[in-house]
Every structure is written in C-alpha cells, then in structure tokens.
Amino acid sequence: MQQFSLRLSAVAAIVSLSAMSAQALTLPTNFLVADSVQEFTSDNLDALDLVGMTIAARGTASAVKAGPYGTPAAFSFPITKIVIGSGLKIASGTASGAALYFDRMNEDTGAILGLTLANFTIDYVKHQVLADTTPKGGSTLKMMPLYNFTVNTPLGLKYSFPLNITLHEQLGDLRLTDQARNVILTTMELNADIVDESLRASFGTLTQDVTTKLRSKAVSTTPYTAK
C-alpha cells in the first residue's frame, strides 16, 4: 500500500506540472527508477588507453557496459532531482552523489594523478553539463561547466494505464568546455600536442530515462565529496 501511495504521488507530481508551469518546481526523483547514462565513443576509449588513463565509478554511479581496455564504455548516474521551469520545460536535472574518478601515472615522473567529477547537473537553459571537479589532493571547483551538448532525441513523455509515466531523451555531441579541457590537461599532466584533437572530440551521449517505477531503496541525495 505504501509503494502504491508513493507511486501515485509521483504520477500526481508529474501530471500537476501543467498547473504550475508559471513557476519553478523541484521534483525529487531519488526514489524513482530514474537514470542518466553516459556512453563514451570508441575513439574516447582509444584515446584514454593511449595516455594510460582509466575511469572508475564512485558514489552512486555504476559501470553498465564493458569497454575494450579495462575502462567501462558507459556509466549510469541515478537522477536525484529535476527542476521544471516556465512553460513546462525542464530547467535542470541533477545526479547528486554520483561521481567518476579518472587516474593515470605519469611515466616520466612516476606520479599518480587523479581527477574526480561529481554531482553532475544538466543545465538545459545553457545546454551544458556541470560537475564538481576536484584534482587529486586539490580544491574543488563547484559546478564547473564540463560539456556543451546538442539534443539527439527531444524529451518525450509516455503514459500507460493506470499509473505508468516514462520520460526519455538523449543528448549528444558532448564537447568539453575550454575550462574543462584546460583542467584535464593540467591535472593529468597531458601533452597538448598529442591529446588536443582527442579532447576536442565528442565524448559520446547522455541518455535520460525517468519512470514512476519505485526503486527498492531510495538513492542518497548527499553530494559526493572527493577523497
């Protein structure tokens, strides 16, 4: 009965958006099956292997597709909230608590280098993905613009009787911002002449799926803090 009540509340919250379109509305989604999946391209994985860099899921993130070099090809981030702006348009979506950790060894110095990207937010107004960005042993840049993106599949809503609502979209052509590219070059001690073309390439797609199906356990909304 409690699950039915929660599910009904989720449906009611989404349906009621039409009556609240003139003001911003924050919808918690951490108790729903709602995920954002980033899938890297084969060129991304080749470039990572070339410089000896790996990626690991941290926090609430998880690897969902194997890659050819030991680094997963895709990662899933539970969506913890969605903000609806005017005109029923989504203003942002956040995966608080999810993180990716990049590491590599500088073969010239033997130094182990690392970079954490966490608490991802998709800003639909600016068409950017933001993330808390922390070099290993350094200070965090809060909500640094990470990627610019385009829309491959516009947000679509489907309803099926009696209480099922699904939202689906795919964002593509994820391109590092100038700031993000510089942070990666500096933090990971990369040779710009070798990797610049790779860092300017697309970093794959982001696919968002939100349903009114309940998770067996709600996802924590506590922001991830780099260790």
C-alpha positions in Angstrom: 0.0 0.0 0.0 2.9 2.4 0.8 4.5 1.7 -2.6 1.2 2.4 -4.3 0.9 5.6 -2.5 4.4 6.7 -3.4 3.9 5.8 -7.0 0.6 7.7 -7.1 2.3 10.7 -5.6 5.0 10.5 -8.3 2.4 10.4 -11.0 0.5 13.3 -9.4 3.6 15.4 -9.2 4.4 15.0 -12.9 0.8 15.4 -14.0 0.4 18.5 -11.9 3.1 20.3 -13.8 0.6 21.7 -16.2 -1.0 23.6 -13.3 2.3 25.0 -12.1 4.0 26.0 -15.3 4.4 29.6 -14.3 6.9 28.9 -11.5 9.9 26.7 -10.9 9.1 23.3 -9.4 11.7 20.9 -8.0 10.8 17.2 -8.2 12.8 14.7 -6.1 13.4 11.6 -8.1 15.8 9.7 -5.9 13.1 7.2 -5.0 12.1 6.5 -8.7 13.9 4.4 -11.3 15.4 7.5 -13.0 18.9 7.3 -14.5 21.3 9.2 -16.8 23.7 7.1 -18.8 26.8 8.4 -20.4 28.3 6.2 -23.2 31.7 7.1 -24.4 32.7 6.6 -28.0 35.3 4.1 -29.2 37.6 7.0 -30.1 37.3 8.2 -26.5 38.3 4.8 -25.2 41.2 4.5 -27.6 42.5 8.0 -26.5 42.2 7.1 -22.8 44.2 3.9 -23.4 46.8 5.8 -25.4 47.6 8.0 -22.4 47.2 5.2 -19.8 44.1 6.8 -18.2 41.3 4.8 -16.6 37.8 5.8 -15.3 36.1 4.3 -12.3 32.6 4.8 -10.9 32.4 6.4 -7.5 29.5 7.2 -5.1 26.1 6.2 -6.6 27.4 5.9 -10.1 27.9 2.4 -11.7 29.5 0.9 -14.8 26.9 -0.5 -17.1 28.8 -1.5 -20.2 32.2 -3.1 -20.6 34.9 -1.4 -22.7 37.9 -2.9 -24.5 40.7 -1.6 -22.3 39.5 -2.3 -18.8 37.7 1.1 -18.6 33.9 0.7 -18.9 32.3 2.2 -22.0 29.2 3.5 -20.2 28.3 4.7 -16.7 24.9 5.2 -15.1 24.1 8.0 -12.7 20.8 8.0 -10.6 18.9 11.2 -11.2 18.1 12.7 -7.8 16.0 15.7 -8.8 14.5 17.5 -11.7 13.8 21.2 -11.8 10.9 22.3 -14.1 10.9 25.9 -15.3 8.2 28.0 -17.0 6.3 26.6 -19.9 6.7 23.0 -18.6 10.3 23.0 -19.8 12.9 21.1 -17.7 15.5 23.6 -16.5 17.9 21.1 -15.0 18.4 17.6 -13.8 20.9 16.5 -11.1 22.7 13.3 -10.1 23.8 14.3 -6.7 26.1 11.7 -5.1 27.3 10.2 -8.4 31.0 10.5 -9.5 33.6 9.4 -11.9 37.3 9.1 -11.0 40.0 9.5 -13.7 43.5 8.4 -13.0 46.8 7.8 -14.7 50.5 7.5 -13.9 53.0 10.0 -15.4 55.6 7.5 -16.7 58.3 10.2 -16.7 57.9 11.1 -13.0 56.0 8.1 -11.6 53.4 10.4 -10.1 49.9 9.0 -9.7 47.4 11.6 -10.9 43.7 11.8 -10.4 40.6 13.8 -11.1 37.1 13.5 -9.7 34.0 14.7 -11.5 30.9 14.6 -9.2 27.3 15.7 -8.6 26.5 16.1 -12.3 23.9 18.7 -13.3 22.4 19.1 -16.8 21.6 22.7 -17.4 19.0 22.8 -20.2 19.0 26.6 -20.4 22.7 26.9 -21.3 23.0 23.4 -22.9 25.8 22.4 -20.6 26.7 19.6 -18.2 28.2 20.8 -14.9 30.2 18.9 -12.3 32.1 19.4 -9.1 35.7 19.0 -10.3 38.5 18.0 -7.9 42.1 17.3 -8.8 43.7 14.7 -6.6 44.9 16.5 -3.4 43.5 19.8 -4.7 40.5 22.1 -4.2 37.1 21.5 -5.7 35.7 23.7 -8.4 32.0 23.7 -7.7 29.7 23.1 -10.7 32.4 23.7 -13.3 31.0 23.7 -16.9 32.1 20.3 -18.2 30.4 19.7 -21.5 28.4 21.6 -24.1 25.8 19.4 -25.8 23.2 19.1 -28.5 19.9 17.3 -28.4 19.7 14.0 -30.3 16.2 12.9 -29.1 14.0 15.6 -27.5 12.3 14.8 -24.2 9.3 12.6 -24.8 6.6 11.6 -22.3 4.6 8.4 -22.5 1.7 7.4 -20.3 0.2 3.9 -19.9 -2.8 2.9 -17.8 -3.1 3.0 -14.8 0.0 4.7 -13.2 2.9 4.4 -15.6 4.7 7.5 -16.9 8.1 7.5 -18.6 10.3 10.3 -19.8 13.1 9.7 -22.3 15.7 11.8 -24.1 19.2 11.6 -25.5 21.8 14.4 -25.5 24.7 14.1 -27.9 27.9 15.7 -29.2 29.3 16.2 -25.7 32.2 18.6 -26.1 34.5 19.6 -23.3 34.4 23.3 -22.4 37.6 25.3 -22.7 37.8 25.4 -18.9 37.3 21.6 -18.6 39.9 20.9 -21.3 42.5 23.0 -19.5 41.8 21.4 -16.2 42.2 17.9 -17.6 45.4 18.8 -19.4 46.9 20.4 -16.3 45.7 17.9 -13.7 46.5 14.8 -15.7 49.8 16.2 -17.0 49.0 15.5 -20.6 50.9 16.7 -23.7 48.5 19.0 -25.5 50.2 18.4 -28.8 49.3 14.7 -28.5 45.8 14.8 -27.0 44.3 18.1 -28.1 42.4 16.6 -31.0 41.0 13.8 -28.7 39.9 16.3 -26.1 38.1 18.4 -28.7 36.2 15.3 -30.0 32.7 14.3 -28.8 32.5 12.5 -25.5 29.5 10.4 -26.5 25.9 10.6 -25.4 23.9 11.2 -22.3 20.6 9.3 -22.2 18.0 10.1 -19.6 15.1 7.8 -18.6 12.7 8.6 -15.8 9.9 6.3 -14.8 7.3 6.2 -12.0 8.6 2.7 -11.0 9.9 2.8 -7.4 13.5 1.8 -6.6 13.8 -1.0 -4.0 15.7 1.6 -1.9 15.8 5.4 -2.4 19.2 6.7 -3.6 21.1 9.0 -1.3 21.0 12.7 -2.3 24.1 13.6 -0.3 26.6 15.2 -2.6 29.7 13.2 -3.3 32.9 14.5 -1.7 36.2 13.6 -3.4 38.6 11.8 -1.1 
